[in-house]
């Protein structure tokens, strides 16, 4: 489960990858049960906009999912991506296993030491928490509304 700003764009860059079977956007990491988009936008629930990615490991590895994560947002920006500001837009990796935790922490350390960024990586890495599916109109939003067909 990854958070890297507005979930519309995050979902879109993962959906294009071979081996990604399904993406679902929603909210995680907060304290309010069953939050709505309006709740999360108040910046008072501490939820992050996230994408759950279901993937086929023989076609795309978790390491590759991490590479995509780092390549597609600014992990040095605290609670902000582009014009979107608030805790819901924070950079976060929620892991489901100790193996995912090790890979995520190693990849963050590698990126941090690479010299690519002038400031320190602020991406949070935490155990997966309750996931709340976002409203239907958010699912595959970019694909449905923003891409010319």
N, C-alpha and C positions, 0 to 999 in steps of 0.2 A: 504494500500500500504506500503510495507516494503522494506527497504534497509539494507543489512547486509553483505556487501562484494560483491563478484562476483555473479551476479544474477543466474548463472547456478545452483550453489549449493543451494541457497535460494529457488529457484523454486522447486528443487528436494525434499528438506525436507518437504515442504508444500504439494506437489502433493500426497505424500504417506498417507495423513490424510483422514480418512473417513469424509465426509461432505464437503470437498473441491471439488467444481464442476469444476473449471477452474482456471488456472494460466496463466498470460501473463507477459513476461518480457519486460522491457523497461527503459525509462529514465524520471526522473522528478526532479524538484527543481532547474533547471538551467535557463539561460536566452536566450539561442539560440533556435529559433524555429526549429522544426523538425530535431533534431540532429541525426547524424549517429554515429555508434560505434566509427569510427575513430575520429569524433569531440569530443566525450566524453572522449576518451583515451588521448587527449591532456592535460586534466586536466585544461582546460581554459573555459569550459562552465558552470561549477558548477553543472552539473547534477549528480544525484546519479543513480547507477544501482539499479532498483527496481523491485518488483514483485507485480502485482495487483492480489489479491486473491478473487475469487467469491466463496462464501460458503453458505451452508444451515445452518442457525442458530440453528435449532432444532437438527442437527447432530453434529455440532461443533460450539462452542461459540467464540465470539471475544476474550474473556478472554483466551481461550485455544490457539488461534492464537498468542496472546501475549506471553504466556508461551513458545510456540515453538520458537518464535523469540528470547527470552532471552536465551534459552537453546542451541542455535545453532550458536552462534558467540560471540566474545569478545566485549561487549559494552563499554569497557574502553579504547579501542584503537582508537585514533583520526585519521580519514581518512586512516584506514588501517585494513585489515583482512589477517592474515598470510602473504604471500609474496606479496599480492596485496596492492599497495600504491597509494593514490590519493583521491581527494574529491569524486570521483565516487564510492569509496568503503566505504563511511562513514556509520555509524549506524544511521538510521533514520526511524521514523514512521510517515507516512502521514495519517492523520485521515480525515474521511468524515462527521463526526457529532460531536456534543458536547459530546454525550455519549461516543463515541470512544476516544475523547480527554481525558475525565475524567478517563476512564479505563487505557489508555496508561500512563498518568501521575502518576496514583496511582501505577501501576505495576512498573514503573521506580523507584519511591520512595521506594517501598518495596524491590526491588532488591538492590538498593543502600544502604539501611539500613541493609540488611541481613548479611553483613560481608563476603559475598562470594568473593568479590573483594577487593583488597588492595587499589585500586585507584578509584576515582569517575567515575560514569557512564557518558559518553559523548554523549549518544544517543540523537539526536534531535527529538523533537516532534513538528510537524507543520501541518497546514491545507493542505489538498491535493491540489496539483498544477496540471498544465497541464501534462498529461501523454503522452509520445511519445512511441509508440510500437517499440520495437527493430526489427531488421531485422529478417526475417523468420529463418535463420540458427541458431539464438540464442534460438528460442522457443523450449522448451523441449530438450535442447541440451544434458544435462547429460543423460537423459533417452535414447536418440537416439544414442549417441556416446560413452558413458563411461560405461554403464552397460552391463555386459556380459549376453547374452540372452540364 
